[in-house]
Structure formats: C-alpha cells, structure tokens
C-alpha cells in the first residue's frame, strides 16, 4: 500500500531529523500525524503496522541512548519524552488485532517494552496485562 509506505518512510525521516529529536513535543506531534494516516489500514496491514510500531519503540529507545528526546526542564519534571497519545494509539492498535495475531503480538510488544531502559511505553505493557 502506497499510503503505508509513505508514512513508514516519513517516520524513518522523523528519526533522522535532529531538530525534531531535540523537541519532544514537536516530535510527538509529527509522529502522531504519520501514525494517524495509517489508522485506516490496521485491518488490511496488521503485521506490517505491528512491525512498524515495534520499530518505533526501538528507535525511540535508541534516540534516548543517543541523547535525544529529553525535555527541556530536565531534572525538574519527567526527565525524558513520554506520550500517552502515542501509547493510546499503540494500545488501540493492539486491541484491534485479529484474535489469531493478538496474543503473539502482545507477547512480542511486552518483550520489547520490558527490554527498554526507559519507562516511555510502560503504560502499554500494563494495559496489555
């Protein structure tokens, strides 16, 4: 699907845009915009979208490791980027999966999230339990 490929490419570009990576709120807004574009494809491309979401989680984790996505009030508030909107999107996607895919994907998602050094996506793990 062309729409999925374009959104996927745009998401890869987001992770290579330093100005976005240094602005967590702008990063979140831009990422959500791309994710919303593919919401209508959840039932048509569940496997590909699931893989893209896993990649996003891994890329966010790598961005933290590289020193990106920290908020400006470091030490005064949450110390790094968290997005309930993105977490809600991921949970909604996971909930919409066909039964035959849901349990395997949920296990994979939990495993990826539990391996993260930051709690950015921990609310998804809790909701999926």
N, C-alpha and C positions, 0 to 999 in steps of 0.2 A: 504494500500500500504506500503510495507516494506521500500521503499526509504523515504517516508514521515515520517514514524515512527522513522527511524534512524536520520533524520535531526532534527525532533522535540526533540528527546532525546538529540542530540548534542547541540541544542540551550539551553535546560534546563541546561546542563552541563556548557555551557559558562557563564551562570548567577551565577553559584556557584564557578567559578574559580577566586579567588581573584587576581591572577596575571594579568588576562585579565581585570578585573574590575578596576584595578589601571592603566591600559594602554589603554586609549580610542581608540587610533589608531589601536592597535592590536585587541582590542575588535571588532571594526568596521570591520576589515578585516576578522576576524574569523566568525562573524555573517553573513556577506555578502556571504561568501563562502558556508555556510549552506543554506541560502536563495536561492542562485543560483541553488543549487542541486534540489530544488523543483519547479523551474520556469516551467518546462515542465509538471507539474501536475496541473497548475492553472485551466485548463478546466475540469479536472477529479475530483478534490477535492476542489472546490472553498470555500465551507463552512468551511471545516477543516483548510484550509490555512488562510482564513479570521480570524478565531478564534485564530490561532497561531499568526498572526500579531497583533491582539488586545492584546494578552498576552505579546508579546514582548514589546509593548508600555507601558503596565502597569508595566512590570518587569524593564524596563529602568527607569521609574519614581521612582519605589521602590529603585533601585540602587542609584539614586541621593539622596533619603531620607536617605539611609544608609551610605552616604558619598563617594560613588564610582563615577567613570566616570567623574571626574573633570580633566581638563587639567593641565599640569604642570605649565604653565605660568598664574596661577590663578591671576586675578586682572589686568593683562596686556592685555589680549585678550578676546575672548569669555570665559566665566567663567565655562562652562561645555560642555560636549560632544554634538556635533551636527553632523549629517551625511546626506548630500544631496544625497549621493548614496543610502542610506537606504530609505530615503524619496522618491526618484525617484522610487525605487523598489516598495514601498507600493502604490504610486500613479499609477504606471503602472499596478499593480495587480488589483487595484480598477477599473481602466478603462477597464480592460479586462473581468470584471464580466458580466454574462448574465444579460440582461435587468431586468428580474424579481427579481434579487438579488441586483442589483447595488444601487438603491435608499435606500433600507433598510440598506444595509451595509455602505453606505456613511454616512447616519444619525448616525449610531452606532459609526463609526470611528470618526466623528466630535465631538460627545458627549464625547467619551473617551479622545480625544485630548484636548477638551476645559476644561476638569476636571484636566488636568495635570498642575502642578505648574511651569513647565519649558517649554520653547518655542522650545524644540528639534524637535517636529513634527509639528510645526505651519505652515510650508510651505505646508504640505499636506492639512491641513484644508483650506488654502487659495486657493489651486489649485482645490479642490473639490467644491468650492462655485460657 
